[in-house]
Amino acid sequence: MGGLYVFTEGRKLKNITKAIYKPALWRYMQIILPHS
């Protein structure tokens, strides 16, 4: 039961991290890389 809870929380945390990190990385790349 405890392991399942950790697994679920881990997936939730990973989804949140992805939701924040992906757009930030995209914006960072658009700023750093010159537009062709």
mmCIF file of the N, C-alpha and C atoms, coordinates in Angstrom:
data_MODEL
# 
_entry.id   MODEL 
# 
loop_
_atom_site.group_PDB 
_atom_site.id 
_atom_site.type_symbol 
_atom_site.label_atom_id 
_atom_site.label_alt_id 
_atom_site.label_comp_id 
_atom_site.label_asym_id 
_atom_site.label_entity_id 
_atom_site.label_seq_id 
_atom_site.pdbx_PDB_ins_code 
_atom_site.Cartn_x 
_atom_site.Cartn_y 
_atom_site.Cartn_z 
_atom_site.occupancy 
_atom_site.B_iso_or_equiv 
_atom_site.pdbx_formal_charge 
_atom_site.auth_seq_id 
_atom_site.auth_comp_id 
_atom_site.auth_asym_id 
_atom_site.auth_atom_id 
_atom_site.pdbx_PDB_model_num 
ATOM 1   N N  . MET A 1 1  ? 0.843  -1.192 0.000   1.00 0.00 ? 1  MET A N  1 
ATOM 2   C CA . MET A 1 1  ? 0.000  0.000  0.000   1.00 0.00 ? 1  MET A CA 1 
ATOM 3   C C  . MET A 1 1  ? 0.885  1.251  0.000   1.00 0.00 ? 1  MET A C  1 
ATOM 4   N N  . GLY A 1 2  ? 1.913  1.233  0.858   1.00 0.00 ? 2  GLY A N  1 
ATOM 5   C CA . GLY A 1 2  ? 2.820  2.373  0.930   1.00 0.00 ? 2  GLY A CA 1 
ATOM 6   C C  . GLY A 1 2  ? 3.573  2.578  -0.376  1.00 0.00 ? 2  GLY A C  1 
ATOM 7   N N  . GLY A 1 3  ? 4.004  1.444  -0.978  1.00 0.00 ? 3  GLY A N  1 
ATOM 8   C CA . GLY A 1 3  ? 4.742  1.531  -2.237  1.00 0.00 ? 3  GLY A CA 1 
ATOM 9   C C  . GLY A 1 3  ? 3.889  2.110  -3.352  1.00 0.00 ? 3  GLY A C  1 
ATOM 10  N N  . LEU A 1 4  ? 2.616  1.710  -3.381  1.00 0.00 ? 4  LEU A N  1 
ATOM 11  C CA . LEU A 1 4  ? 1.701  2.214  -4.402  1.00 0.00 ? 4  LEU A CA 1 
ATOM 12  C C  . LEU A 1 4  ? 1.503  3.718  -4.232  1.00 0.00 ? 4  LEU A C  1 
ATOM 13  N N  . TYR A 1 5  ? 1.415  4.159  -2.981  1.00 0.00 ? 5  TYR A N  1 
ATOM 14  C CA . TYR A 1 5  ? 1.240  5.589  -2.692  1.00 0.00 ? 5  TYR A CA 1 
ATOM 15  C C  . TYR A 1 5  ? 2.446  6.377  -3.200  1.00 0.00 ? 5  TYR A C  1 
ATOM 16  N N  . VAL A 1 6  ? 3.638  5.875  -2.903  1.00 0.00 ? 6  VAL A N  1 
ATOM 17  C CA . VAL A 1 6  ? 4.871  6.532  -3.344  1.00 0.00 ? 6  VAL A CA 1 
ATOM 18  C C  . VAL A 1 6  ? 4.923  6.578  -4.864  1.00 0.00 ? 6  VAL A C  1 
ATOM 19  N N  . PHE A 1 7  ? 4.540  5.468  -5.499  1.00 0.00 ? 7  PHE A N  1 
ATOM 20  C CA . PHE A 1 7  ? 4.547  5.380  -6.956  1.00 0.00 ? 7  PHE A CA 1 
ATOM 21  C C  . PHE A 1 7  ? 3.596  6.402  -7.565  1.00 0.00 ? 7  PHE A C  1 
ATOM 22  N N  . THR A 1 8  ? 2.382  6.502  -6.991  1.00 0.00 ? 8  THR A N  1 
ATOM 23  C CA . THR A 1 8  ? 1.376  7.441  -7.496  1.00 0.00 ? 8  THR A CA 1 
ATOM 24  C C  . THR A 1 8  ? 1.838  8.880  -7.308  1.00 0.00 ? 8  THR A C  1 
ATOM 25  N N  . GLU A 1 9  ? 2.358  9.190  -6.122  1.00 0.00 ? 9  GLU A N  1 
ATOM 26  C CA . GLU A 1 9  ? 2.858  10.536 -5.840  1.00 0.00 ? 9  GLU A CA 1 
ATOM 27  C C  . GLU A 1 9  ? 4.035  10.865 -6.753  1.00 0.00 ? 9  GLU A C  1 
ATOM 28  N N  . GLY A 1 10 ? 4.882  9.872  -6.994  1.00 0.00 ? 10 GLY A N  1 
ATOM 29  C CA . GLY A 1 10 ? 6.037  10.060 -7.869  1.00 0.00 ? 10 GLY A CA 1 
ATOM 30  C C  . GLY A 1 10 ? 5.612  10.413 -9.287  1.00 0.00 ? 10 GLY A C  1 
ATOM 31  N N  . ARG A 1 11 ? 4.596  9.711  -9.797  1.00 0.00 ? 11 ARG A N  1 
ATOM 32  C CA . ARG A 1 11 ? 4.100  9.982  -11.146 1.00 0.00 ? 11 ARG A CA 1 
ATOM 33  C C  . ARG A 1 11 ? 3.469  11.363 -11.210 1.00 0.00 ? 11 ARG A C  1 
ATOM 34  N N  . LYS A 1 12 ? 2.730  11.729 -10.161 1.00 0.00 ? 12 LYS A N  1 
ATOM 35  C CA . LYS A 1 12 ? 2.071  13.031 -10.109 1.00 0.00 ? 12 LYS A CA 1 
ATOM 36  C C  . LYS A 1 12 ? 3.124  14.138 -10.119 1.00 0.00 ? 12 LYS A C  1 
ATOM 37  N N  . LEU A 1 13 ? 4.173  13.931 -9.312  1.00 0.00 ? 13 LEU A N  1 
ATOM 38  C CA . LEU A 1 13 ? 5.253  14.908 -9.220  1.00 0.00 ? 13 LEU A CA 1 
ATOM 39  C C  . LEU A 1 13 ? 5.969  15.033 -10.557 1.00 0.00 ? 13 LEU A C  1 
ATOM 40  N N  . LYS A 1 14 ? 6.170  13.895 -11.241 1.00 0.00 ? 14 LYS A N  1 
ATOM 41  C CA . LYS A 1 14 ? 6.849  13.900 -12.532 1.00 0.00 ? 14 LYS A CA 1 
ATOM 42  C C  . LYS A 1 14 ? 6.020  14.645 -13.570 1.00 0.00 ? 14 LYS A C  1 
ATOM 43  N N  . ASN A 1 15 ? 4.697  14.466 -13.525 1.00 0.00 ? 15 ASN A N  1 
ATOM 44  C CA . ASN A 1 15 ? 3.808  15.172 -14.452 1.00 0.00 ? 15 ASN A CA 1 
ATOM 45  C C  . ASN A 1 15 ? 3.843  16.672 -14.209 1.00 0.00 ? 15 ASN A C  1 
ATOM 46  N N  . ILE A 1 16 ? 3.855  17.075 -12.928 1.00 0.00 ? 16 ILE A N  1 
ATOM 47  C CA . ILE A 1 16 ? 3.925  18.494 -12.581 1.00 0.00 ? 16 ILE A CA 1 
ATOM 48  C C  . ILE A 1 16 ? 5.255  19.073 -13.055 1.00 0.00 ? 16 ILE A C  1 
ATOM 49  N N  . THR A 1 17 ? 6.333  18.338 -12.791 1.00 0.00 ? 17 THR A N  1 
ATOM 50  C CA . THR A 1 17 ? 7.664  18.787 -13.199 1.00 0.00 ? 17 THR A CA 1 
ATOM 51  C C  . THR A 1 17 ? 7.731  18.947 -14.709 1.00 0.00 ? 17 THR A C  1 
ATOM 52  N N  . LYS A 1 18 ? 7.157  17.980 -15.438 1.00 0.00 ? 18 LYS A N  1 
ATOM 53  C CA . LYS A 1 18 ? 7.148  18.018 -16.897 1.00 0.00 ? 18 LYS A CA 1 
ATOM 54  C C  . LYS A 1 18 ? 6.342  19.210 -17.393 1.00 0.00 ? 18 LYS A C  1 
ATOM 55  N N  . ALA A 1 19 ? 5.202  19.458 -16.748 1.00 0.00 ? 19 ALA A N  1 
ATOM 56  C CA . ALA A 1 19 ? 4.318  20.552 -17.148 1.00 0.00 ? 19 ALA A CA 1 
ATOM 57  C C  . ALA A 1 19 ? 4.995  21.909 -16.956 1.00 0.00 ? 19 ALA A C  1 
ATOM 58  N N  . ILE A 1 20 ? 5.845  22.011 -15.935 1.00 0.00 ? 20 ILE A N  1 
ATOM 59  C CA . ILE A 1 20 ? 6.554  23.268 -15.683 1.00 0.00 ? 20 ILE A CA 1 
ATOM 60  C C  . ILE A 1 20 ? 7.827  23.344 -16.524 1.00 0.00 ? 20 ILE A C  1 
ATOM 61  N N  . TYR A 1 21 ? 8.568  22.241 -16.568 1.00 0.00 ? 21 TYR A N  1 
ATOM 62  C CA . TYR A 1 21 ? 9.893  22.212 -17.173 1.00 0.00 ? 21 TYR A CA 1 
ATOM 63  C C  . TYR A 1 21 ? 9.857  22.332 -18.691 1.00 0.00 ? 21 TYR A C  1 
ATOM 64  N N  . LYS A 1 22 ? 8.926  21.632 -19.341 1.00 0.00 ? 22 LYS A N  1 
ATOM 65  C CA . LYS A 1 22 ? 8.854  21.622 -20.800 1.00 0.00 ? 22 LYS A CA 1 
ATOM 66  C C  . LYS A 1 22 ? 8.672  23.019 -21.390 1.00 0.00 ? 22 LYS A C  1 
ATOM 67  N N  . PRO A 1 23 ? 7.642  23.793 -20.980 1.00 0.00 ? 23 PRO A N  1 
ATOM 68  C CA . PRO A 1 23 ? 7.468  25.143 -21.519 1.00 0.00 ? 23 PRO A CA 1 
ATOM 69  C C  . PRO A 1 23 ? 8.648  26.052 -21.197 1.00 0.00 ? 23 PRO A C  1 
ATOM 70  N N  . ALA A 1 24 ? 9.227  25.888 -20.016 1.00 0.00 ? 24 ALA A N  1 
ATOM 71  C CA . ALA A 1 24 ? 10.377 26.703 -19.625 1.00 0.00 ? 24 ALA A CA 1 
ATOM 72  C C  . ALA A 1 24 ? 11.562 26.404 -20.537 1.00 0.00 ? 24 ALA A C  1 
ATOM 73  N N  . LEU A 1 25 ? 11.793 25.133 -20.812 1.00 0.00 ? 25 LEU A N  1 
ATOM 74  C CA . LEU A 1 25 ? 12.875 24.724 -21.702 1.00 0.00 ? 25 LEU A CA 1 
ATOM 75  C C  . LEU A 1 25 ? 12.625 25.244 -23.110 1.00 0.00 ? 25 LEU A C  1 
ATOM 76  N N  . TRP A 1 26 ? 11.379 25.168 -23.570 1.00 0.00 ? 26 TRP A N  1 
ATOM 77  C CA . TRP A 1 26 ? 11.002 25.636 -24.898 1.00 0.00 ? 26 TRP A CA 1 
ATOM 78  C C  . TRP A 1 26 ? 11.265 27.127 -25.035 1.00 0.00 ? 26 TRP A C  1 
ATOM 79  N N  . ARG A 1 27 ? 10.842 27.894 -24.015 1.00 0.00 ? 27 ARG A N  1 
ATOM 80  C CA . ARG A 1 27 ? 11.037 29.341 -24.020 1.00 0.00 ? 27 ARG A CA 1 
ATOM 81  C C  . ARG A 1 27 ? 12.523 29.675 -23.982 1.00 0.00 ? 27 ARG A C  1 
ATOM 82  N N  . TYR A 1 28 ? 13.275 28.930 -23.170 1.00 0.00 ? 28 TYR A N  1 
ATOM 83  C CA . TYR A 1 28 ? 14.719 29.118 -23.052 1.00 0.00 ? 28 TYR A CA 1 
ATOM 84  C C  . TYR A 1 28 ? 15.395 28.906 -24.405 1.00 0.00 ? 28 TYR A C  1 
ATOM 85  N N  . MET A 1 29 ? 14.997 27.858 -25.113 1.00 0.00 ? 29 MET A N  1 
ATOM 86  C CA . MET A 1 29 ? 15.574 27.559 -26.425 1.00 0.00 ? 29 MET A CA 1 
ATOM 87  C C  . MET A 1 29 ? 15.226 28.650 -27.426 1.00 0.00 ? 29 MET A C  1 
ATOM 88  N N  . GLN A 1 30 ? 14.003 29.166 -27.362 1.00 0.00 ? 30 GLN A N  1 
ATOM 89  C CA . GLN A 1 30 ? 13.585 30.211 -28.289 1.00 0.00 ? 30 GLN A CA 1 
ATOM 90  C C  . GLN A 1 30 ? 14.355 31.507 -28.043 1.00 0.00 ? 30 GLN A C  1 
ATOM 91  N N  . ILE A 1 31 ? 14.701 31.773 -26.787 1.00 0.00 ? 31 ILE A N  1 
ATOM 92  C CA . ILE A 1 31 ? 15.464 32.978 -26.453 1.00 0.00 ? 31 ILE A CA 1 
ATOM 93  C C  . ILE A 1 31 ? 16.928 32.801 -26.862 1.00 0.00 ? 31 ILE A C  1 
ATOM 94  N N  . ILE A 1 32 ? 17.504 31.656 -26.508 1.00 0.00 ? 32 ILE A N  1 
ATOM 95  C CA . ILE A 1 32 ? 18.929 31.409 -26.755 1.00 0.00 ? 32 ILE A CA 1 
ATOM 96  C C  . ILE A 1 32 ? 19.214 31.216 -28.244 1.00 0.00 ? 32 ILE A C  1 
ATOM 97  N N  . LEU A 1 33 ? 18.439 30.365 -28.889 1.00 0.00 ? 33 LEU A N  1 
ATOM 98  C CA . LEU A 1 33 ? 18.677 30.095 -30.306 1.00 0.00 ? 33 LEU A CA 1 
ATOM 99  C C  . LEU A 1 33 ? 18.085 31.210 -31.156 1.00 0.00 ? 33 LEU A C  1 
ATOM 100 N N  . PRO A 1 34 ? 18.888 31.769 -32.075 1.00 0.00 ? 34 PRO A N  1 
ATOM 101 C CA . PRO A 1 34 ? 18.374 32.823 -32.948 1.00 0.00 ? 34 PRO A CA 1 
ATOM 102 C C  . PRO A 1 34 ? 17.337 32.261 -33.917 1.00 0.00 ? 34 PRO A C  1 
ATOM 103 N N  . HIS A 1 35 ? 16.329 33.071 -34.216 1.00 0.00 ? 35 HIS A N  1 
ATOM 104 C CA . HIS A 1 35 ? 15.305 32.634 -35.163 1.00 0.00 ? 35 HIS A CA 1 
ATOM 105 C C  . HIS A 1 35 ? 15.842 32.721 -36.588 1.00 0.00 ? 35 HIS A C  1 
ATOM 106 N N  . SER A 1 36 ? 15.626 31.671 -37.358 1.00 0.00 ? 36 SER A N  1 
ATOM 107 C CA . SER A 1 36 ? 16.146 31.655 -38.720 1.00 0.00 ? 36 SER A CA 1 
ATOM 108 C C  . SER A 1 36 ? 15.246 32.466 -39.641 1.00 0.00 ? 36 SER A C  1 
# 
